[in-house]
Structures are given as structure tokens and as C-alpha cells.
Amino acid sequence: MNEVVHGGYYGGLTDVIDFSVNLNPLGTPGELTNAIKTCFKEGVLQKYPDYRYTELTSSIISFYDLHQGDVIPTNGASEGINAVLFAIRPKELLVIEPTYGNHVYLSKALGINLKHFLMSEETSRFILDIHDLIRSVKKLGKKSLILWTNPNNPTGASSSSDDILSLALEVQDKAYLLVDEAYVELSGMTGLLNVDELPNNVVVIRSFTKTFSLPGLRIGFIYLRNKEEALKIKSILPSWNINSLAECSIKRALSYHEKELHTFIRRSVKEIARLRTEFADLLKSVGLKVFNSVTNFLLIKHEGIPTELLHNELLKKCRIFIRPASTFYGLNSYYSRVSVRNTADNSLLVKCIERCFKGL
Ligand SMILES: Cc1ncc(COP(=O)(O)O)c(C=O)c1O
């Protein structure tokens, strides 16, 4: 198997049950699907988007009540992460690991010195020692960047806003904090967007990809209070980085269906929590170790069965795709990540594991 850096790639296969991407198991809300259809029918793809994204930005500001900082729409969270790396160009990037690795290639290309702060694995969770982290950050040089994914992918663990903010304040004179909140809405956490005194060195990344199960639309945003950095980020992003269908449909849905979409998010959090508990219990019942998660995926450990074998067997026997987690820094080939899907799919995965690896 080639190195896996993202889920959702099936090498040309169709009709697979995909546990490798972490989307909302409730799917896309009807309000957004309708908005996409309406925008398409109106012929938005035959037009350029507004290169300043004025109305789109206003709709995001009002949906999340963000009146104090800058909102910068991006082509998914991925573009947001890259744009911040480009704009800040830190000498050192400290990454809280194991985590999503979107930054790795760009850091190499930009000559950024990549450092890792590994969370410790304890029974069924990954723990971050904030005092230890602060000590590591104090050793960094000036103009460093810390990447903190919260909730974290692939562990599913969460950190408190208080810990993140205390670190930000502690290192205000030397480091920026990039907080990737791609999964915050599906976990029911509030995140940092509405923190009253968000420090100037914090940059928040959000995405509509996971929340509304729309990986193909490619839209998210950056939020920060630092005007100078915001200007730099905006000038780095290419013109028309959001396509006009994404621009129009998100703007329309957020503006006309604010209440319904907030209700959808609340309903998703509840349903994901229920499905996650049910799924975790099933996975444990066949002998797997399951890490505590606050969001819509689970990290599992299957000692004795290499992830490549598990992946290949599930694909061959049941057309099920999972995400081998061995490519995450700090994990080895006995870890995999599975998204939380509906009850029927989740049971199918567990039955298939049982079938392939009897007596696990
Ligand atoms: C933590 C995290 N951040 C960002 C992304 C990328 O999100 P997007 O598809 O919005 O670019 C992912 C996708 O898996 C992710 O897991």
C-alpha cells in the first residue's frame, strides 16, 4: 500500500462503504442541498465569484456572531492551514501530535523546522500535559507557530479552551497558535470563535466540510483578531479561491436558514454521540481497543493485526474502506481510524472484522 495521507481515496473503486473520511453521518442538511441546486440553476458557475467575498463573509460573520475580528473564506480548512503557514512563515513549527498532517509538505518546501510534541497514550485516551507543552514552547525561537488541532484528528481527544488560551497568553511575544477546529461543531464544543478577549496570536481554522458533509464543495474560513496578519493572509490567497457555487450556496443557506442550520448542528451532535457510544461498544466487544473520542470518528488499536492487513481484508471481503493510522506521527501500524456512520454500516464493519479475524 502506498503512503496514506488522506482518507477518501479508493483508487478508482466505486460503491465502497467509506469509513476513511470523517463526515457528518447525518449527511448534508436539506437547506444546503436546495441552496446548491438553486445557485446552480441560477447559473452561478457561468459567473466569477465576488473576488472580495463581501456577502459570503457577512453571512459567516452573522451566522457565528463574529463581530470583532477578520473572517477570511478559504477553499476548505486545508487552504486555511497553508495560507497561515505562508503568511506567518515561522522558523519553527511545533505540532501537537499525533495529528492531521496537512502542514508537512508545505513546511518542508518552505524550509520550516518541524518539531513535534507528542501527547501521551494512557489506557484509552491521549493526554496532553499543558505544563510540559508550555515548557517545550518556551524553548522555541522567536516567531514560531504551534499547530493545535482541537478536537484532535485522529485521536478524537479534546483540549479545553482555557488550556489553549493560557498557552497563547504565555507565549504571546514569540509564537502564534494555529487552532484547527475542523471538528469542533460536530463535537458540541464551543471553540474559540466567540472568546471575548481572543489573543492576537491565535488564528482559528474552521470548515464546512465535516459539519455539512460536503467535502467536494471546498469551503471553510480563517478567523483572527490580528489585522496585520489578516492582511498578509488575504494577499497570499489566490483570487477567486472559493468557487461561485460554494460562495452562493453557503451564503444563501447561512443567511436564509440560520435557525434551521443551528438546529441541524445541535441534532448532529446528539446523534453522533449516540452512534459513537454504540459503535465503540461494538468495536470493544470484538477485542479492539477504542480511544475516547468527543467527535465523529474513533481511533482503534488492533494489536497483532497490522493496519494494512485489516484495511485490505475489509476492502476485499466487505468493500469497506478504513483509514490506516500508521502515517500519523507517533502511531504505528497497529492503529486505524474509523468514522462514525449509521448503525447499519457500523455493525457491518464490526461483523466484517469478526469474520476476517476470528478470535482477535
Ligand atoms: C483536522 C483536519 N483539518 C482539516 C482538514 C481538511 O478539511 P477540508 O476538507 O475542509 O480542507 C481535515 C480533513 O480531514 C482534518 O481532519
The ligand as an ORCA input file, in Angstrom:
! r2SCAN-3c Opt
* xyz 0 1
  C      -8.176     18.188     11.366
  C      -8.473     18.471      9.932
  N      -8.255     19.702      9.453
  C      -8.506     19.997      8.170
  C      -8.980     19.055      7.293
  C      -9.244     19.431      5.879
  O     -10.537     19.896      5.759
  P     -11.095     20.475      4.394
  O     -11.631     19.328      3.626
  O     -12.130     21.446      4.811
  O      -9.952     21.122      3.693
  C      -9.214     17.764      7.731
  C      -9.702     16.722      6.806
  O      -9.706     15.569      7.071
  C      -8.957     17.457      9.085
  O      -9.161     16.236      9.567
*
